[in-house]
Amino acid sequence: MAAITMWLDDTDAAIVRRYARLAGKSVPDFVRDAVLEKIDDQKYLAALHATLAEDDGGRRIQNQVLAELRL
């Protein structure tokens, strides 16, 4: 297991401690979850941008999709 050190000013540290307590988590668990959530958000955002770039603007109604899928 690896350790990562992070320096915060007193105000920011107090905020992190408070939010961790409200979430019912230890500070390390809270920070780890927040960092990993941020990474997931960035991956989702990148995928969204790629999808939007490929969007040709064409739309189909549900009945058309079901007919194409023969459902």
C-alpha positions as a Markdown table, in Angstrom:
| # | Residue | x | y | z |
|---|---|---|---|---|
| 1 | Met | 0.0 | 0.0 | 0.0 |
| 2 | Ala | 1.3 | 3.5 | -0.8 |
| 3 | Ala | 1.0 | 6.7 | 1.2 |
| 4 | Ile | 0.4 | 10.1 | -0.3 |
| 5 | Thr | 1.0 | 13.2 | 1.7 |
| 6 | Met | -1.2 | 16.3 | 1.2 |
| 7 | Trp | -0.6 | 19.7 | 2.8 |
| 8 | Leu | -3.6 | 21.9 | 3.5 |
| 9 | Asp | -3.9 | 25.2 | 5.3 |
| 10 | Asp | -5.8 | 25.1 | 8.6 |
| 11 | Thr | -9.1 | 26.3 | 7.1 |
| 12 | Asp | -9.1 | 23.7 | 4.3 |
| 13 | Ala | -8.1 | 21.0 | 6.7 |
| 14 | Ala | -11.0 | 21.8 | 9.0 |
| 15 | Ile | -13.4 | 21.7 | 6.1 |
| 16 | Val | -12.1 | 18.3 | 5.0 |
| 17 | Arg | -12.4 | 17.0 | 8.6 |
| 18 | Arg | -15.9 | 18.3 | 9.0 |
| 19 | Tyr | -17.1 | 16.8 | 5.7 |
| 20 | Ala | -15.5 | 13.5 | 6.5 |
| 21 | Arg | -17.2 | 13.4 | 9.9 |
| 22 | Leu | -20.6 | 14.3 | 8.3 |
| 23 | Ala | -20.1 | 11.5 | 5.7 |
| 24 | Gly | -19.3 | 9.1 | 8.5 |
| 25 | Lys | -15.8 | 8.4 | 7.1 |
| 26 | Ser | -12.2 | 8.8 | 8.3 |
| 27 | Val | -10.3 | 11.6 | 6.6 |
| 28 | Pro | -8.2 | 9.2 | 4.6 |
| 29 | Asp | -11.2 | 7.3 | 3.3 |
| 30 | Phe | -13.1 | 10.6 | 2.6 |
| 31 | Val | -10.1 | 12.0 | 0.6 |
| 32 | Arg | -9.5 | 8.8 | -1.3 |
| 33 | Asp | -13.2 | 8.5 | -2.3 |
| 34 | Ala | -13.2 | 12.2 | -3.3 |
| 35 | Val | -10.1 | 11.8 | -5.5 |
| 36 | Leu | -11.4 | 8.6 | -7.2 |
| 37 | Glu | -14.8 | 10.2 | -7.7 |
| 38 | Lys | -13.1 | 13.2 | -9.4 |
| 39 | Ile | -11.2 | 10.8 | -11.7 |
| 40 | Asp | -14.4 | 8.9 | -12.6 |
| 41 | Asp | -16.1 | 12.3 | -13.3 |
| 42 | Gln | -13.3 | 13.3 | -15.7 |
| 43 | Lys | -13.4 | 9.9 | -17.5 |
| 44 | Tyr | -17.2 | 10.3 | -17.9 |
| 45 | Leu | -16.8 | 13.9 | -19.1 |
| 46 | Ala | -14.2 | 12.8 | -21.7 |
| 47 | Ala | -16.5 | 10.0 | -22.9 |
| 48 | Leu | -19.4 | 12.5 | -23.1 |
| 49 | His | -17.3 | 15.0 | -25.1 |
| 50 | Ala | -16.3 | 12.2 | -27.5 |
| 51 | Thr | -19.9 | 11.1 | -27.9 |
| 52 | Leu | -21.1 | 14.6 | -28.6 |
| 53 | Ala | -18.3 | 15.1 | -31.2 |
| 54 | Glu | -19.5 | 12.0 | -33.0 |
| 55 | Asp | -23.2 | 13.0 | -32.8 |
| 56 | Asp | -24.6 | 13.6 | -36.3 |
| 57 | Gly | -27.8 | 15.2 | -34.9 |
| 58 | Gly | -30.0 | 12.4 | -36.2 |
| 59 | Arg | -32.8 | 11.3 | -33.8 |
| 60 | Arg | -35.3 | 8.5 | -33.9 |
| 61 | Ile | -38.4 | 7.9 | -31.9 |
| 62 | Gln | -38.8 | 4.9 | -29.7 |
| 63 | Asn | -41.0 | 3.1 | -32.2 |
| 64 | Gln | -38.4 | 3.4 | -35.0 |
| 65 | Val | -35.7 | 2.0 | -32.7 |
| 66 | Leu | -37.9 | -0.9 | -31.7 |
| 67 | Ala | -38.8 | -1.6 | -35.3 |
| 68 | Glu | -35.1 | -1.5 | -36.3 |
| 69 | Leu | -34.3 | -4.0 | -33.5 |
| 70 | Arg | -37.4 | -6.1 | -34.5 |
| 71 | Leu | -38.8 | -5.9 | -31.0 |
